[in-house]
Amino acid sequence: MPEFKTLKEIVEQIKECGFECEAGPLTNNIAFRKLAELADVKLPD
């Protein structure tokens, strides 16, 4: 299993998986959007 050293690495990996939540694509989830913001990861609008 790969080791992640930064929050950015973790968010980038989750983003690439394309998981879905109650709001549809994970990128629609407000908690994930805040996590990406904190990690300085650009998400689609």
mmCIF entry with sequence, helices, sheets and N, C-alpha, C, O atoms, coordinates in Angstrom:
data_MODEL
# 
_entry.id   MODEL 
# 
_entity.id                         1 
_entity.type                       polymer 
_entity.pdbx_number_of_molecules   1 
# 
_entity_poly.entity_id                      1 
_entity_poly.type                           'polypeptide(L)' 
_entity_poly.nstd_linkage                   no 
_entity_poly.nstd_monomer                   no 
_entity_poly.pdbx_seq_one_letter_code       MPEFKTLKEIVEQIKECGFECEAGPLTNNIAFRKLAELADVKLPD 
_entity_poly.pdbx_seq_one_letter_code_can   MPEFKTLKEIVEQIKECGFECEAGPLTNNIAFRKLAELADVKLPD 
_entity_poly.pdbx_strand_id                 A 
# 
loop_
_entity_poly_seq.entity_id 
_entity_poly_seq.num 
_entity_poly_seq.mon_id 
_entity_poly_seq.hetero 
1 1  MET n 
1 2  PRO n 
1 3  GLU n 
1 4  PHE n 
1 5  LYS n 
1 6  THR n 
1 7  LEU n 
1 8  LYS n 
1 9  GLU n 
1 10 ILE n 
1 11 VAL n 
1 12 GLU n 
1 13 GLN n 
1 14 ILE n 
1 15 LYS n 
1 16 GLU n 
1 17 CYS n 
1 18 GLY n 
1 19 PHE n 
1 20 GLU n 
1 21 CYS n 
1 22 GLU n 
1 23 ALA n 
1 24 GLY n 
1 25 PRO n 
1 26 LEU n 
1 27 THR n 
1 28 ASN n 
1 29 ASN n 
1 30 ILE n 
1 31 ALA n 
1 32 PHE n 
1 33 ARG n 
1 34 LYS n 
1 35 LEU n 
1 36 ALA n 
1 37 GLU n 
1 38 LEU n 
1 39 ALA n 
1 40 ASP n 
1 41 VAL n 
1 42 LYS n 
1 43 LEU n 
1 44 PRO n 
1 45 ASP n 
# 
_struct_asym.id          A 
_struct_asym.entity_id   1 
# 
loop_
_struct_conf.conf_type_id 
_struct_conf.id 
_struct_conf.pdbx_PDB_helix_id 
_struct_conf.beg_label_comp_id 
_struct_conf.beg_label_asym_id 
_struct_conf.beg_label_seq_id 
_struct_conf.pdbx_beg_PDB_ins_code 
_struct_conf.end_label_comp_id 
_struct_conf.end_label_asym_id 
_struct_conf.end_label_seq_id 
_struct_conf.pdbx_end_PDB_ins_code 
_struct_conf.beg_auth_comp_id 
_struct_conf.beg_auth_asym_id 
_struct_conf.beg_auth_seq_id 
_struct_conf.end_auth_comp_id 
_struct_conf.end_auth_asym_id 
_struct_conf.end_auth_seq_id 
_struct_conf.pdbx_PDB_helix_class 
_struct_conf.details 
_struct_conf.pdbx_PDB_helix_length 
HELX_P HELX_P1 AA1 LEU A 7  ? CYS A 17 ? LEU A 7  CYS A 17 1 ? 11 
HELX_P HELX_P2 AA2 LEU A 26 ? ASN A 28 ? LEU A 26 ASN A 28 5 ? 3  
HELX_P HELX_P3 AA3 ILE A 30 ? LEU A 38 ? ILE A 30 LEU A 38 1 ? 9  
# 
_struct_conf_type.id          HELX_P 
_struct_conf_type.criteria    ? 
_struct_conf_type.reference   ? 
# 
_struct_sheet.id               AA1 
_struct_sheet.type             ? 
_struct_sheet.number_strands   2 
_struct_sheet.details          ? 
# 
_struct_sheet_order.sheet_id     AA1 
_struct_sheet_order.range_id_1   1 
_struct_sheet_order.range_id_2   2 
_struct_sheet_order.offset       ? 
_struct_sheet_order.sense        anti-parallel 
# 
loop_
_struct_sheet_range.sheet_id 
_struct_sheet_range.id 
_struct_sheet_range.beg_label_comp_id 
_struct_sheet_range.beg_label_asym_id 
_struct_sheet_range.beg_label_seq_id 
_struct_sheet_range.pdbx_beg_PDB_ins_code 
_struct_sheet_range.end_label_comp_id 
_struct_sheet_range.end_label_asym_id 
_struct_sheet_range.end_label_seq_id 
_struct_sheet_range.pdbx_end_PDB_ins_code 
_struct_sheet_range.beg_auth_comp_id 
_struct_sheet_range.beg_auth_asym_id 
_struct_sheet_range.beg_auth_seq_id 
_struct_sheet_range.end_auth_comp_id 
_struct_sheet_range.end_auth_asym_id 
_struct_sheet_range.end_auth_seq_id 
AA1 1 GLU A 20 ? CYS A 21 ? GLU A 20 CYS A 21 
AA1 2 GLY A 24 ? PRO A 25 ? GLY A 24 PRO A 25 
# 
loop_
_atom_site.group_PDB 
_atom_site.id 
_atom_site.type_symbol 
_atom_site.label_atom_id 
_atom_site.label_alt_id 
_atom_site.label_comp_id 
_atom_site.label_asym_id 
_atom_site.label_entity_id 
_atom_site.label_seq_id 
_atom_site.pdbx_PDB_ins_code 
_atom_site.Cartn_x 
_atom_site.Cartn_y 
_atom_site.Cartn_z 
_atom_site.occupancy 
_atom_site.B_iso_or_equiv 
_atom_site.pdbx_formal_charge 
_atom_site.auth_seq_id 
_atom_site.auth_comp_id 
_atom_site.auth_asym_id 
_atom_site.auth_atom_id 
_atom_site.pdbx_PDB_model_num 
ATOM 1   N N  . MET A 1 1  ? 0.855   -1.170 0.000   1.00 0.00 ? 1  MET A N  1 
ATOM 2   C CA . MET A 1 1  ? 0.000   0.000  0.000   1.00 0.00 ? 1  MET A CA 1 
ATOM 3   C C  . MET A 1 1  ? 0.904   1.238  0.000   1.00 0.00 ? 1  MET A C  1 
ATOM 4   O O  . MET A 1 1  ? 1.854   1.320  0.779   1.00 0.00 ? 1  MET A O  1 
ATOM 5   N N  . PRO A 1 2  ? 0.600   2.201  -0.883  1.00 0.00 ? 2  PRO A N  1 
ATOM 6   C CA . PRO A 1 2  ? 1.449   3.400  -0.929  1.00 0.00 ? 2  PRO A CA 1 
ATOM 7   C C  . PRO A 1 2  ? 1.291   4.243  0.336   1.00 0.00 ? 2  PRO A C  1 
ATOM 8   O O  . PRO A 1 2  ? 0.226   4.277  0.952   1.00 0.00 ? 2  PRO A O  1 
ATOM 9   N N  . GLU A 1 3  ? 2.358   4.910  0.699   1.00 0.00 ? 3  GLU A N  1 
ATOM 10  C CA . GLU A 1 3  ? 2.297   5.820  1.840   1.00 0.00 ? 3  GLU A CA 1 
ATOM 11  C C  . GLU A 1 3  ? 2.093   7.239  1.320   1.00 0.00 ? 3  GLU A C  1 
ATOM 12  O O  . GLU A 1 3  ? 2.761   7.670  0.380   1.00 0.00 ? 3  GLU A O  1 
ATOM 13  N N  . PHE A 1 4  ? 1.181   7.941  1.929   1.00 0.00 ? 4  PHE A N  1 
ATOM 14  C CA . PHE A 1 4  ? 0.917   9.329  1.569   1.00 0.00 ? 4  PHE A CA 1 
ATOM 15  C C  . PHE A 1 4  ? 1.545   10.208 2.633   1.00 0.00 ? 4  PHE A C  1 
ATOM 16  O O  . PHE A 1 4  ? 1.339   9.999  3.828   1.00 0.00 ? 4  PHE A O  1 
ATOM 17  N N  . LYS A 1 5  ? 2.305   11.183 2.195   1.00 0.00 ? 5  LYS A N  1 
ATOM 18  C CA . LYS A 1 5  ? 3.008   12.050 3.131   1.00 0.00 ? 5  LYS A CA 1 
ATOM 19  C C  . LYS A 1 5  ? 2.321   13.392 3.338   1.00 0.00 ? 5  LYS A C  1 
ATOM 20  O O  . LYS A 1 5  ? 2.587   14.086 4.319   1.00 0.00 ? 5  LYS A O  1 
ATOM 21  N N  . THR A 1 6  ? 1.432   13.761 2.409   1.00 0.00 ? 6  THR A N  1 
ATOM 22  C CA . THR A 1 6  ? 0.775   15.058 2.543   1.00 0.00 ? 6  THR A CA 1 
ATOM 23  C C  . THR A 1 6  ? -0.728  14.928 2.335   1.00 0.00 ? 6  THR A C  1 
ATOM 24  O O  . THR A 1 6  ? -1.212  13.973 1.728   1.00 0.00 ? 6  THR A O  1 
ATOM 25  N N  . LEU A 1 7  ? -1.439  15.899 2.847   1.00 0.00 ? 7  LEU A N  1 
ATOM 26  C CA . LEU A 1 7  ? -2.876  15.978 2.641   1.00 0.00 ? 7  LEU A CA 1 
ATOM 27  C C  . LEU A 1 7  ? -3.176  16.102 1.147   1.00 0.00 ? 7  LEU A C  1 
ATOM 28  O O  . LEU A 1 7  ? -4.144  15.522 0.656   1.00 0.00 ? 7  LEU A O  1 
ATOM 29  N N  . LYS A 1 8  ? -2.362  16.844 0.439   1.00 0.00 ? 8  LYS A N  1 
ATOM 30  C CA . LYS A 1 8  ? -2.564  17.026 -1.008  1.00 0.00 ? 8  LYS A CA 1 
ATOM 31  C C  . LYS A 1 8  ? -2.486  15.685 -1.738  1.00 0.00 ? 8  LYS A C  1 
ATOM 32  O O  . LYS A 1 8  ? -3.315  15.414 -2.607  1.00 0.00 ? 8  LYS A O  1 
ATOM 33  N N  . GLU A 1 9  ? -1.517  14.850 -1.407  1.00 0.00 ? 9  GLU A N  1 
ATOM 34  C CA . GLU A 1 9  ? -1.397  13.537 -2.042  1.00 0.00 ? 9  GLU A CA 1 
ATOM 35  C C  . GLU A 1 9  ? -2.646  12.690 -1.791  1.00 0.00 ? 9  GLU A C  1 
ATOM 36  O O  . GLU A 1 9  ? -3.121  11.993 -2.688  1.00 0.00 ? 9  GLU A O  1 
ATOM 37  N N  . ILE A 1 10 ? -3.162  12.753 -0.591  1.00 0.00 ? 10 ILE A N  1 
ATOM 38  C CA . ILE A 1 10 ? -4.353  11.978 -0.239  1.00 0.00 ? 10 ILE A CA 1 
ATOM 39  C C  . ILE A 1 10 ? -5.562  12.457 -1.037  1.00 0.00 ? 10 ILE A C  1 
ATOM 40  O O  . ILE A 1 10 ? -6.289  11.647 -1.613  1.00 0.00 ? 10 ILE A O  1 
ATOM 41  N N  . VAL A 1 11 ? -5.778  13.772 -1.071  1.00 0.00 ? 11 VAL A N  1 
ATOM 42  C CA . VAL A 1 11 ? -6.938  14.322 -1.782  1.00 0.00 ? 11 VAL A CA 1 
ATOM 43  C C  . VAL A 1 11 ? -6.830  14.052 -3.277  1.00 0.00 ? 11 VAL A C  1 
ATOM 44  O O  . VAL A 1 11 ? -7.825  13.702 -3.911  1.00 0.00 ? 11 VAL A O  1 
ATOM 45  N N  . GLU A 1 12 ? -5.644  14.206 -3.848  1.00 0.00 ? 12 GLU A N  1 
ATOM 46  C CA . GLU A 1 12 ? -5.454  13.924 -5.277  1.00 0.00 ? 12 GLU A CA 1 
ATOM 47  C C  . GLU A 1 12 ? -5.812  12.468 -5.587  1.00 0.00 ? 12 GLU A C  1 
ATOM 48  O O  . GLU A 1 12 ? -6.460  12.195 -6.598  1.00 0.00 ? 12 GLU A O  1 
ATOM 49  N N  . GLN A 1 13 ? -5.403  11.547 -4.740  1.00 0.00 ? 13 GLN A N  1 
ATOM 50  C CA . GLN A 1 13 ? -5.693  10.135 -4.971  1.00 0.00 ? 13 GLN A CA 1 
ATOM 51  C C  . GLN A 1 13 ? -7.192  9.868  -4.896  1.00 0.00 ? 13 GLN A C  1 
ATOM 52  O O  . GLN A 1 13 ? -7.736  9.152  -5.736  1.00 0.00 ? 13 GLN A O  1 
ATOM 53  N N  . ILE A 1 14 ? -7.856  10.434 -3.905  1.00 0.00 ? 14 ILE A N  1 
ATOM 54  C CA . ILE A 1 14 ? -9.311  10.252 -3.773  1.00 0.00 ? 14 ILE A CA 1 
ATOM 55  C C  . ILE A 1 14 ? -10.032 10.871 -4.963  1.00 0.00 ? 14 ILE A C  1 
ATOM 56  O O  . ILE A 1 14 ? -10.976 10.283 -5.491  1.00 0.00 ? 14 ILE A O  1 
ATOM 57  N N  . LYS A 1 15 ? -9.597  12.046 -5.386  1.00 0.00 ? 15 LYS A N  1 
ATOM 58  C CA . LYS A 1 15 ? -10.201 12.738 -6.531  1.00 0.00 ? 15 LYS A CA 1 
ATOM 59  C C  . LYS A 1 15 ? -10.136 11.866 -7.781  1.00 0.00 ? 15 LYS A C  1 
ATOM 60  O O  . LYS A 1 15 ? -11.106 11.787 -8.535  1.00 0.00 ? 15 LYS A O  1 
ATOM 61  N N  . GLU A 1 16 ? -9.012  11.221 -8.001  1.00 0.00 ? 16 GLU A N  1 
ATOM 62  C CA . GLU A 1 16 ? -8.827  10.388 -9.188  1.00 0.00 ? 16 GLU A CA 1 
ATOM 63  C C  . GLU A 1 16 ? -9.709  9.142  -9.180  1.00 0.00 ? 16 GLU A C  1 
ATOM 64  O O  . GLU A 1 16 ? -10.007 8.594  -10.242 1.00 0.00 ? 16 GLU A O  1 
ATOM 65  N N  . CYS A 1 17 ? -10.127 8.690  -8.012  1.00 0.00 ? 17 CYS A N  1 
ATOM 66  C CA . CYS A 1 17 ? -10.976 7.502  -7.928  1.00 0.00 ? 17 CYS A CA 1 
ATOM 67  C C  . CYS A 1 17 ? -12.402 7.759  -8.410  1.00 0.00 ? 17 CYS A C  1 
ATOM 68  O O  . CYS A 1 17 ? -13.094 6.832  -8.832  1.00 0.00 ? 17 CYS A O  1 
ATOM 69  N N  . GLY A 1 18 ? -12.842 9.016  -8.348  1.00 0.00 ? 18 GLY A N  1 
ATOM 70  C CA . GLY A 1 18 ? -14.182 9.353  -8.808  1.00 0.00 ? 18 GLY A CA 1 
ATOM 71  C C  . GLY A 1 18 ? -15.292 8.756  -7.969  1.00 0.00 ? 18 GLY A C  1 
ATOM 72  O O  . GLY A 1 18 ? -16.342 8.403  -8.505  1.00 0.00 ? 18 GLY A O  1 
ATOM 73  N N  . PHE A 1 19 ? -15.088 8.632  -6.665  1.00 0.00 ? 19 PHE A N  1 
ATOM 74  C CA . PHE A 1 19 ? -16.127 8.093  -5.790  1.00 0.00 ? 19 PHE A CA 1 
ATOM 75  C C  . PHE A 1 19 ? -17.403 8.926  -5.883  1.00 0.00 ? 19 PHE A C  1 
ATOM 76  O O  . PHE A 1 19 ? -17.375 10.074 -6.327  1.00 0.00 ? 19 PHE A O  1 
ATOM 77  N N  . GLU A 1 20 ? -18.510 8.342  -5.463  1.00 0.00 ? 20 GLU A N  1 
ATOM 78  C CA . GLU A 1 20 ? -19.775 9.056  -5.442  1.00 0.00 ? 20 GLU A CA 1 
ATOM 79  C C  . GLU A 1 20 ? -20.314 9.112  -4.019  1.00 0.00 ? 20 GLU A C  1 
ATOM 80  O O  . GLU A 1 20 ? -20.014 8.257  -3.185  1.00 0.00 ? 20 GLU A O  1 
ATOM 81  N N  . CYS A 1 21 ? -21.123 10.145 -3.763  1.00 0.00 ? 21 CYS A N  1 
ATOM 82  C CA . CYS A 1 21 ? -21.749 10.329 -2.461  1.00 0.00 ? 21 CYS A CA 1 
ATOM 83  C C  . CYS A 1 21 ? -23.223 10.642 -2.687  1.00 0.00 ? 21 CYS A C  1 
ATOM 84  O O  . CYS A 1 21 ? -23.712 10.542 -3.812  1.00 0.00 ? 21 CYS A O  1 
ATOM 85  N N  . GLU A 1 22 ? -23.928 11.016 -1.635  1.00 0.00 ? 22 GLU A N  1 
ATOM 86  C CA . GLU A 1 22 ? -25.357 11.325 -1.752  1.00 0.00 ? 22 GLU A CA 1 
ATOM 87  C C  . GLU A 1 22 ? -25.617 12.444 -2.755  1.00 0.00 ? 22 GLU A C  1 
ATOM 88  O O  . GLU A 1 22 ? -26.687 12.496 -3.362  1.00 0.00 ? 22 GLU A O  1 
ATOM 89  N N  . ALA A 1 23 ? -24.635 13.349 -2.936  1.00 0.00 ? 23 ALA A N  1 
ATOM 90  C CA . ALA A 1 23 ? -24.784 14.489 -3.839  1.00 0.00 ? 23 ALA A CA 1 
ATOM 91  C C  . ALA A 1 23 ? -24.363 14.145 -5.266  1.00 0.00 ? 23 ALA A C  1 
ATOM 92  O O  . ALA A 1 23 ? -24.330 15.025 -6.125  1.00 0.00 ? 23 ALA A O  1 
ATOM 93  N N  . GLY A 1 24 ? -24.039 12.877 -5.530  1.00 0.00 ? 24 GLY A N  1 
ATOM 94  C CA . GLY A 1 24 ? -23.569 12.469 -6.852  1.00 0.00 ? 24 GLY A CA 1 
ATOM 95  C C  . GLY A 1 24 ? -22.057 12.290 -6.797  1.00 0.00 ? 24 GLY A C  1 
ATOM 96  O O  . GLY A 1 24 ? -21.537 11.652 -5.881  1.00 0.00 ? 24 GLY A O  1 
ATOM 97  N N  . PRO A 1 25 ? -21.345 12.857 -7.786  1.00 0.00 ? 25 PRO A N  1 
ATOM 98  C CA . PRO A 1 25 ? -19.883 12.731 -7.776  1.00 0.00 ? 25 PRO A CA 1 
ATOM 99  C C  . PRO A 1 25 ? -19.285 13.323 -6.498  1.00 0.00 ? 25 PRO A C  1 
ATOM 100 O O  . PRO A 1 25 ? -19.791 14.314 -5.972  1.00 0.00 ? 25 PRO A O  1 
ATOM 101 N N  . LEU A 1 26 ? -18.231 12.722 -6.014  1.00 0.00 ? 26 LEU A N  1 
ATOM 102 C CA . LEU A 1 26 ? -17.594 13.162 -4.773  1.00 0.00 ? 26 LEU A CA 1 
ATOM 103 C C  . LEU A 1 26 ? -17.244 14.648 -4.797  1.00 0.00 ? 26 LEU A C  1 
ATOM 104 O O  . LEU A 1 26 ? -17.263 15.310 -3.759  1.00 0.00 ? 26 LEU A O  1 
ATOM 105 N N  . THR A 1 27 ? -16.926 15.171 -5.979  1.00 0.00 ? 27 THR A N  1 
ATOM 106 C CA . THR A 1 27 ? -16.564 16.586 -6.068  1.00 0.00 ? 27 THR A CA 1 
ATOM 107 C C  . THR A 1 27 ? -17.742 17.515 -5.758  1.00 0.00 ? 27 THR A C  1 
ATOM 108 O O  . THR A 1 27 ? -17.546 18.721 -5.612  1.00 0.00 ? 27 THR A O  1 
ATOM 109 N N  . ASN A 1 28 ? -18.952 16.979 -5.655  1.00 0.00 ? 28 ASN A N  1 
ATOM 110 C CA . ASN A 1 28 ? -20.119 17.776 -5.254  1.00 0.00 ? 28 ASN A CA 1 
ATOM 111 C C  . ASN A 1 28 ? -20.281 17.834 -3.734  1.00 0.00 ? 28 ASN A C  1 
ATOM 112 O O  . ASN A 1 28 ? -21.050 18.648 -3.223  1.00 0.00 ? 28 ASN A O  1 
ATOM 113 N N  . ASN A 1 29 ? -19.568 16.983 -3.016  1.00 0.00 ? 29 ASN A N  1 
ATOM 114 C CA . ASN A 1 29 ? -19.691 16.902 -1.568  1.00 0.00 ? 29 ASN A CA 1 
ATOM 115 C C  . ASN A 1 29 ? -18.988 18.084 -0.905  1.00 0.00 ? 29 ASN A C  1 
ATOM 116 O O  . ASN A 1 29 ? -17.807 18.318 -1.159  1.00 0.00 ? 29 ASN A O  1 
ATOM 117 N N  . ILE A 1 30 ? -19.700 18.832 -0.056  1.00 0.00 ? 30 ILE A N  1 
ATOM 118 C CA . ILE A 1 30 ? -19.121 20.048 0.524   1.00 0.00 ? 30 ILE A CA 1 
ATOM 119 C C  . ILE A 1 30 ? -17.939 19.754 1.445   1.00 0.00 ? 30 ILE A C  1 
ATOM 120 O O  . ILE A 1 30 ? -17.008 20.554 1.530   1.00 0.00 ? 30 ILE A O  1 
ATOM 121 N N  . ALA A 1 31 ? -17.969 18.616 2.131   1.00 0.00 ? 31 ALA A N  1 
ATOM 122 C CA . ALA A 1 31 ? -16.840 18.265 2.999   1.00 0.00 ? 31 ALA A CA 1 
ATOM 123 C C  . ALA A 1 31 ? -15.601 17.942 2.161   1.00 0.00 ? 31 ALA A C  1 
ATOM 124 O O  . ALA A 1 31 ? -14.492 18.345 2.512   1.00 0.00 ? 31 ALA A O  1 
ATOM 125 N N  . PHE A 1 32 ? -15.786 17.222 1.066   1.00 0.00 ? 32 PHE A N  1 
ATOM 126 C CA . PHE A 1 32 ? -14.650 16.915 0.193   1.00 0.00 ? 32 PHE A CA 1 
ATOM 127 C C  . PHE A 1 32 ? -14.120 18.185 -0.459  1.00 0.00 ? 32 PHE A C  1 
ATOM 128 O O  . PHE A 1 32 ? -12.909 18.334 -0.626  1.00 0.00 ? 32 PHE A O  1 
ATOM 129 N N  . ARG A 1 33 ? -15.017 19.108 -0.834  1.00 0.00 ? 33 ARG A N  1 
ATOM 130 C CA . ARG A 1 33 ? -14.584 20.370 -1.435  1.00 0.00 ? 33 ARG A CA 1 
ATOM 131 C C  . ARG A 1 33 ? -13.744 21.171 -0.434  1.00 0.00 ? 33 ARG A C  1 
ATOM 132 O O  . ARG A 1 33 ? -12.740 21.770 -0.817  1.00 0.00 ? 33 ARG A O  1 
ATOM 133 N N  . LYS A 1 34 ? -14.141 21.186 0.832   1.00 0.00 ? 34 LYS A N  1 
ATOM 134 C CA . LYS A 1 34 ? -13.367 21.891 1.850   1.00 0.00 ? 34 LYS A CA 1 
ATOM 135 C C  . LYS A 1 34 ? -12.020 21.209 2.065   1.00 0.00 ? 34 LYS A C  1 
ATOM 136 O O  . LYS A 1 34 ? -10.998 21.882 2.198   1.00 0.00 ? 34 LYS A O  1 
ATOM 137 N N  . LEU A 1 35 ? -12.011 19.887 2.100   1.00 0.00 ? 35 LEU A N  1 
ATOM 138 C CA . LEU A 1 35 ? -10.768 19.141 2.235   1.00 0.00 ? 35 LEU A CA 1 
ATOM 139 C C  . LEU A 1 35 ? -9.821  19.462 1.081   1.00 0.00 ? 35 LEU A C  1 
ATOM 140 O O  . LEU A 1 35 ? -8.628  19.672 1.298   1.00 0.00 ? 35 LEU A O  1 
ATOM 141 N N  . ALA A 1 36 ? -10.342 19.501 -0.138  1.00 0.00 ? 36 ALA A N  1 
ATOM 142 C CA . ALA A 1 36 ? -9.527  19.840 -1.301  1.00 0.00 ? 36 ALA A CA 1 
ATOM 143 C C  . ALA A 1 36 ? -8.992  21.265 -1.193  1.00 0.00 ? 36 ALA A C  1 
ATOM 144 O O  . ALA A 1 36 ? -7.837  21.523 -1.532  1.00 0.00 ? 36 ALA A O  1 
ATOM 145 N N  . GLU A 1 37 ? -9.818  22.179 -0.728  1.00 0.00 ? 37 GLU A N  1 
ATOM 146 C CA . GLU A 1 37 ? -9.381  23.567 -0.543  1.00 0.00 ? 37 GLU A CA 1 
ATOM 147 C C  . GLU A 1 37 ? -8.227  23.638 0.465   1.00 0.00 ? 37 GLU A C  1 
ATOM 148 O O  . GLU A 1 37 ? -7.225  24.310 0.220   1.00 0.00 ? 37 GLU A O  1 
ATOM 149 N N  . LEU A 1 38 ? -8.370  22.952 1.582   1.00 0.00 ? 38 LEU A N  1 
ATOM 150 C CA . LEU A 1 38 ? -7.318  22.933 2.596   1.00 0.00 ? 38 LEU A CA 1 
ATOM 151 C C  . LEU A 1 38 ? -6.023  22.307 2.070   1.00 0.00 ? 38 LEU A C  1 
ATOM 152 O O  . LEU A 1 38 ? -4.926  22.682 2.484   1.00 0.00 ? 38 LEU A O  1 
ATOM 153 N N  . ALA A 1 39 ? -6.169  21.345 1.147   1.00 0.00 ? 39 ALA A N  1 
ATOM 154 C CA . ALA A 1 39 ? -5.008  20.664 0.580   1.00 0.00 ? 39 ALA A CA 1 
ATOM 155 C C  . ALA A 1 39 ? -4.464  21.396 -0.645  1.00 0.00 ? 39 ALA A C  1 
ATOM 156 O O  . ALA A 1 39 ? -3.464  20.973 -1.226  1.00 0.00 ? 39 ALA A O  1 
ATOM 157 N N  . ASP A 1 40 ? -5.117  22.489 -1.042  1.00 0.00 ? 40 ASP A N  1 
ATOM 158 C CA . ASP A 1 40 ? -4.724  23.271 -2.213  1.00 0.00 ? 40 ASP A CA 1 
ATOM 159 C C  . ASP A 1 40 ? -4.786  22.415 -3.488  1.00 0.00 ? 40 ASP A C  1 
ATOM 160 O O  . ASP A 1 40 ? -3.862  22.404 -4.301  1.00 0.00 ? 40 ASP A O  1 
ATOM 161 N N  . VAL A 1 41 ? -5.923  21.691 -3.632  1.00 0.00 ? 41 VAL A N  1 
ATOM 162 C CA . VAL A 1 41 ? -6.178  20.865 -4.805  1.00 0.00 ? 41 VAL A CA 1 
ATOM 163 C C  . VAL A 1 41 ? -7.322  21.492 -5.572  1.00 0.00 ? 41 VAL A C  1 
ATOM 164 O O  . VAL A 1 41 ? -8.382  21.755 -5.003  1.00 0.00 ? 41 VAL A O  1 
ATOM 165 N N  . LYS A 1 42 ? -7.121  21.734 -6.858  1.00 0.00 ? 42 LYS A N  1 
ATOM 166 C CA . LYS A 1 42 ? -8.156  22.346 -7.707  1.00 0.00 ? 42 LYS A CA 1 
ATOM 167 C C  . LYS A 1 42 ? -9.168  21.280 -8.114  1.00 0.00 ? 42 LYS A C  1 
ATOM 168 O O  . LYS A 1 42 ? -8.804  20.222 -8.626  1.00 0.00 ? 42 LYS A O  1 
ATOM 169 N N  . LEU A 1 43 ? -10.442 21.580 -7.876  1.00 0.00 ? 43 LEU A N  1 
ATOM 170 C CA . LEU A 1 43 ? -11.528 20.711 -8.303  1.00 0.00 ? 43 LEU A CA 1 
ATOM 171 C C  . LEU A 1 43 ? -12.304 21.414 -9.403  1.00 0.00 ? 43 LEU A C  1 
ATOM 172 O O  . LEU A 1 43 ? -12.278 22.642 -9.485  1.00 0.00 ? 43 LEU A O  1 
ATOM 173 N N  . PRO A 1 44 ? -13.001 20.653 -10.257 1.00 0.00 ? 44 PRO A N  1 
ATOM 174 C CA . PRO A 1 44 ? -13.832 21.299 -11.263 1.00 0.00 ? 44 PRO A CA 1 
ATOM 175 C C  . PRO A 1 44 ? -14.967 22.070 -10.616 1.00 0.00 ? 44 PRO A C  1 
ATOM 176 O O  . PRO A 1 44 ? -15.464 21.673 -9.562  1.00 0.00 ? 44 PRO A O  1 
ATOM 177 N N  . ASP A 1 45 ? -15.374 23.143 -11.219 1.00 0.00 ? 45 ASP A N  1 
ATOM 178 C CA . ASP A 1 45 ? -16.470 23.972 -10.673 1.00 0.00 ? 45 ASP A CA 1 
ATOM 179 C C  . ASP A 1 45 ? -17.808 23.314 -10.827 1.00 0.00 ? 45 ASP A C  1 
ATOM 180 O O  . ASP A 1 45 ? -18.824 23.879 -10.422 1.00 0.00 ? 45 ASP A O  1 
# 
